[in-house]
Amino acid sequence: MKSAVENFDIRNFIKELGEVNTKLIKGTENLAGIEEIDVGTAPKELVYEEDKLKLYHYKQEGKVTCGVPVLIVYALVNRQYMLDLQPDRSIVRNLLQHGMDLYIIDWGYPRKSDMYLTLDDYITGYLDNCVDAIRKRVGKNRINLMGICQGGTFCGIYSALYPEKVKNLITLVAPFDFSTNDGLLFNWAKNMNVDALVDTYRVIPGDFLNSGFLMLMPFTLNIRKYVDMLDVVEDKEKLLNFLRMEKWIFDSPGQAGECLRQFIKDCYQGNKLIKGELRIGDRLVDLGNVTMPLLNIYASADHLVPPAATRPLNDVVGTMDKTLYEFKGGHIGVFVGSKSQKELAPAIAAWLHERDGEGQTKASATPEKTRAEKTGRTTPERKQSTKDKRLNKTK
């Protein structure tokens, strides 16, 4: 049996080293020629803003065939342009092509002045104001909600508190039952001293949280992907695809401390949402009040939100029109995978079209007086923002 030294072929080694050097040289040239990493390029217009939040309406180049608009709500911890990462990997563009009328929330980047914002502020303040702004804009009493990850949890809570404002509810890879130990993130959160974290930082830095997410799959997310990058550096378009994903991964907003404190304590550690014990402000959240049609989507190989955290929602909602949809893939594949573009986005559009006209109540002129109108917050020049109200309460 020959030793490793005897099996070593210096000619192949030199050849492979030369190929790697050629790739690196070409990759360096490609990197030098990239002036901007473009993400979220689907045309849209700003229609509402409040504090750091911005609400956008996507421009529909074709015909709107679904009469009820869809508000997309993403998680606080990452940026919403994941849903429109690039033209050929964009759930947003895909849904637009299927006749959807789309809106999306950009939560912005919290600063120290936002440290006291709570779940109540985000859900019954910002989210409710966005829903009301759309309802008034389109002249309908109810709209569709599509929530992703933590944004899906927010939408589930909102739909339980304001069922009269939601026509259809779609949740994607969203946690509702936090009792599972299937995911490392859930184990970490259950044992986290969130009081020490929040009391130290007030607004938790995005880089701090991002480091934790990368450690969930340390080899894949910290080493292997950069090794695999050698296979694409020679191709400028493939390199741009890689860089777009990297931009999204490291573009992590900070987290308002009080909101994160309640989310960790009440959800991850107390599992109060699924138990019917979660309070948002002075209101108890009963998921049995989710009486509108529900499409609950989970990813079979999700390492961030395991299926066991998502599926139980269908057991506790009050609606009889509920669909549990399994996507064969991971958490990120739901948004950017080729299978998602071919399968998931068309399935969502078809589901919404089937329920577009069932029992829809149109306002004769405008919807009933909205919460935003009652508080004087119907335009970007509102008298008092959600954050201002929170700060007043703390004085």
Long-range contacts (C-beta under 8 A, 24 or more apart in sequence): 20-230, 23-230, 23-233, 23-234, 24-230, 24-233, 26-233, 26-234, 27-230, 27-233, 27-234, 27-239, 30-233, 30-234, 30-235, 30-236, 30-239, 31-233, 31-239, 33-236, 34-236, 34-239, 34-240, 34-243, 37-240, 37-243, 37-244, 37-247, 38-86, 38-244, 39-81, 39-84, 39-85, 39-86, 39-244, 39-247, 39-248, 40-80, 40-81, 40-84, 40-85, 41-84, 41-86, 41-87, 42-84, 42-87, 42-90, 42-92, 42-93, 42-96, 44-104, 47-103, 47-133, 47-137, 48-129, 48-130, 48-133, 48-379, 48-380, 49-380, 50-126, 50-129, 50-377, 50-380, 50-382, 50-385, 50-386, 51-108, 51-114, 51-126, 51-385, 51-386, 51-387, 52-107, 52-108, 52-109, 52-110, 52-111, 52-114, 53-105, 53-106, 53-107, 53-108, 53-126, 53-130, 54-105, 54-106, 54-108, 55-103, 55-104, 55-105, 55-106, 55-130, 55-133, 55-134, 56-103, 56-104, 56-106, 57-102, 57-103, 58-92, 58-96, 58-102, 58-103, 58-104, 60-96, 60-101, 60-102, 61-96, 62-96, 62-97, 62-99, 63-99, 64-99, 64-100, 64-101, 65-98, 65-99, 65-353, 66-98, 66-99, 66-100, 66-101, 66-349, 66-352, 66-353, 66-356, 67-101, 67-356, 67-357, 67-360, 68-101, 68-140, 68-142, 68-143, 68-144, 68-167, 68-168, 68-352, 68-356, 68-360, 69-101, 69-102, 69-103, 69-134, 69-138, 69-140, 69-143, 69-144, 70-95, 70-100, 70-101, 70-102, 70-103, 70-143, 70-144, 70-145, 70-146, 70-170, 70-352, 71-103, 71-104, 71-105, 71-130, 71-131, 71-134, 71-143, 71-144, 71-145, 71-146, 72-102, 72-103, 72-104, 72-105, 72-146, 72-147, 72-148, 72-151, 73-105, 73-127, 73-145, 73-146, 73-147, 73-148, 73-151, 73-152, 73-154, 73-155, 74-104, 74-105, 74-107, 74-147, 74-148, 74-149, 74-151, 75-148, 75-149, 75-150, 75-151, 76-107, 76-122, 76-150, 76-151, 76-253, 76-255, 76-256, 76-259, 77-149, 77-150, 77-206, 77-209, 77-252, 77-253, 77-255, 78-149, 78-248, 78-251, 78-252, 78-253, 79-106, 79-248, 79-251, 79-252, 79-253, 80-104, 80-105, 80-106, 80-107, 81-248, 82-248, 82-332, 82-335, 82-336, 83-148, 83-335, 85-244, 85-245, 85-248, 85-335, 85-336, 86-240, 86-241, 86-244, 88-341, 89-241, 89-335, 89-336, 89-337, 89-338, 89-341, 90-341, 91-335, 91-340, 91-341, 91-344, 91-345, 94-341, 94-345, 94-346, 94-349, 95-345, 95-348, 95-349, 98-345, 98-346, 98-349, 98-350, 98-353, 99-349, 99-353, 100-349, 100-352, 101-138, 103-130, 103-134, 105-130, 105-151, 107-253, 108-253, 109-206, 109-253, 109-254, 110-203, 110-253, 110-254, 110-255, 110-256, 111-203, 111-254, 112-202, 112-203, 113-387, 113-391, 114-203, 114-256, 114-387, 115-202, 115-203, 115-256, 115-257, 115-258, 116-256, 116-257, 116-258, 116-390, 116-391, 116-394, 117-256, 117-258, 117-259, 117-386, 117-387, 117-390, 118-256, 118-258, 118-259, 118-262, 118-390, 119-157, 119-259, 119-262, 119-263, 119-266, 119-280, 120-280, 120-281, 121-259, 121-386, 121-387, 121-389, 121-390, 122-154, 122-259, 123-154, 123-157, 123-158, 123-161, 123-280, 124-158, 124-161, 124-280, 124-281, 124-283, 125-386, 125-389, 125-390, 126-386, 127-154, 127-155, 127-158, 128-158, 128-162, 128-371, 128-372, 129-371, 129-372, 129-377, 129-386, 131-158, 131-162, 131-165, 131-166, 132-165, 132-367, 132-370, 132-371, 132-372, 132-373, 132-378, 133-372, 133-378, 135-165, 135-367, 135-370, 136-366, 136-367, 136-370, 136-372, 136-373, 136-378, 139-362, 139-363, 139-365, 139-366, 139-367, 140-360, 140-361, 140-362, 140-363, 140-367, 141-165, 141-361, 141-362, 141-363, 141-367, 141-368, 142-166, 142-167, 142-292, 142-360, 142-361, 143-167, 144-168, 144-169, 144-170, 144-352, 145-169, 145-170, 146-170, 146-171, 146-172, 146-348, 147-171, 147-172, 147-174, 148-172, 148-173, 148-174, 148-335, 149-173, 149-174, 149-175, 149-304, 149-305, 149-331, 150-174, 150-175, 150-263, 153-267, 153-273, 156-273, 156-287, 156-290, 156-313, 157-273, 157-278, 157-280, 157-285, 159-289, 159-290, 159-292, 160-285, 160-286, 160-287, 160-288, 160-289, 160-290, 161-280, 161-283, 161-285, 161-289, 163-289, 163-290, 163-291, 163-292, 166-292, 167-292, 167-355, 167-360, 168-292, 168-293, 168-294, 168-295, 168-351, 168-352, 168-355, 169-290, 169-292, 169-293, 169-294, 169-295, 170-294, 170-295, 170-296, 170-297, 170-348, 170-351, 170-352, 171-294, 171-295, 171-296, 171-297, 171-310, 171-313, 172-297, 172-334, 173-297, 173-298, 173-299, 173-302, 173-304, 173-305, 173-310, 173-331, 173-334, 174-296, 174-305, 174-310, 174-313, 175-267, 175-305, 175-309, 175-310, 176-273, 176-274, 176-287, 176-309, 176-310, 176-312, 176-313, 176-316, 177-271, 177-273, 177-274, 177-308, 177-309, 177-310, 177-311, 177-312, 177-313, 178-267, 178-268, 178-269, 178-271, 178-273, 178-274, 178-309, 179-271, 179-274, 180-306, 180-308, 180-309, 182-306, 182-307, 182-308, 182-309, 183-216, 183-302, 183-303, 183-304, 183-305, 183-306, 183-309, 184-216, 184-303, 185-213, 185-216, 185-303, 185-304, 186-268, 186-306, 186-309, 188-212, 189-264, 189-268, 189-269, 190-268, 190-269, 192-264, 192-268, 192-269, 194-260, 194-261, 194-264, 194-265, 194-269, 195-261, 197-260, 198-257, 198-258, 198-260, 198-261, 199-257, 201-257, 202-257, 203-254, 203-255, 203-256, 203-257, 204-254, 204-255, 204-257, 204-260, 205-254, 206-251, 206-252, 206-253, 206-254, 206-255, 207-252, 209-252, 209-255, 210-249, 210-250, 210-252, 213-304, 214-249, 216-303, 216-304, 217-303, 245-336, 274-312, 274-313, 274-316, 276-316, 287-313, 287-316, 287-317, 287-318, 288-316, 288-317, 288-318, 289-318, 290-317, 290-318, 290-319, 291-317, 291-318, 291-319, 292-319, 292-321, 293-319, 293-321, 293-322, 293-323, 293-355, 293-358, 294-319, 294-321, 294-322, 294-323, 295-323, 295-325, 295-348, 295-351, 296-322, 296-323, 296-324, 296-325, 297-325, 297-326, 297-327, 297-334, 297-344, 297-348, 298-324, 298-325, 298-326, 298-327, 299-326, 299-327, 299-328, 299-329, 299-330, 299-331, 299-333, 299-334, 300-326, 300-327, 300-328, 300-329, 301-328, 301-329, 301-330, 301-333, 302-330, 302-331, 303-330, 303-331, 304-331, 305-331, 321-355, 323-351
